[in-house]
Amino acid sequence: MVAAVVGRRSSPSERIKPLIHLEEEETMHVTNPKRLARVAGVLYLLIFAIAPFAFFVAKESLIEDGDAAATAANIVESETLFRLGMAAEAAIFMIEIVLAAVIYVLLVAVNRTVSLAAAFARLGEAVVQGVNLVTGAVVLTIVGGAGYLAAFEQDQLDALTLLFLEANAFMVFVWGLFFALHLLLVGWLVFRSGFLPRILGALLALASVGYFAESFGNILSSSSGVTDPLAIMVIVLAVPGELAFTFWLLVKGIDEDAWHARSGG
């Protein structure tokens, strides 16, 4: 019996073959990196299209600064809009997860460690965005008027509504740090790649400065007066680089010959 079992054991070379096959299979999947680059461009464009509605139209437009009662009333009156905004935020963080994987595959040939770190940073951003939806769920629960909420006075409920909305807004600066790190690392990878223009890498690194400044500025400052100037800084420093990268991926893609030479494929 023992001899029979031993006789069926595979040799080391046979055990390695499936691993080699899988590795070859993984490489063969990326036969058209230009198409993959355009997929990344489409995903970026989707985020650009959805984000203004999710973060401004469906949320910021309902908040009355310092007026908890008016804010709560706006959400009650526009509950469908608020829920659509939450659904849009959910769509964004799901797109972010897919995009993190696509960008990793595109840039892994430049430096595997840095590309992996960039992917983890973008995944971290997506996780914080997903967790941040909890604050919106709490707001909907508070304004929903469930019977057990009768233990609270109406002004207390309104104050809690504004409190959770402000916590939601502050968490944007937290996931902004993850996004800034991602942009910095991707900028470095693009600059070193040889199959994408160096200027795009420089612009992405500059974009990261805008997000780092906004996030750290709002976290370190107790004054609400810094929010608008820092938001303008993001528009000036970040948006041009992100848009340029997006449309380059969509229109030009990447230099396939340089990509294959870099990846050894």
LINLINDA-V543843 format. One record per helix or strand of 3 or more residues. SS is the DSSP state (H for helix, E for strand). FROM is the first residue (numbers start at 1). LEN is the number of residues. If there is no record, write none. Layout:
# LINLINDA-V543843
ss/from/len
SS/FROM/LEN
SS/FROM/LEN
This chain:
# LINLINDA-V543843
ss/from/len
H/2/7
H/12/18
H/33/25
H/60/3
H/68/10
H/79/29
H/112/32
H/147/5
H/154/40
H/198/23
H/226/26
H/256/8
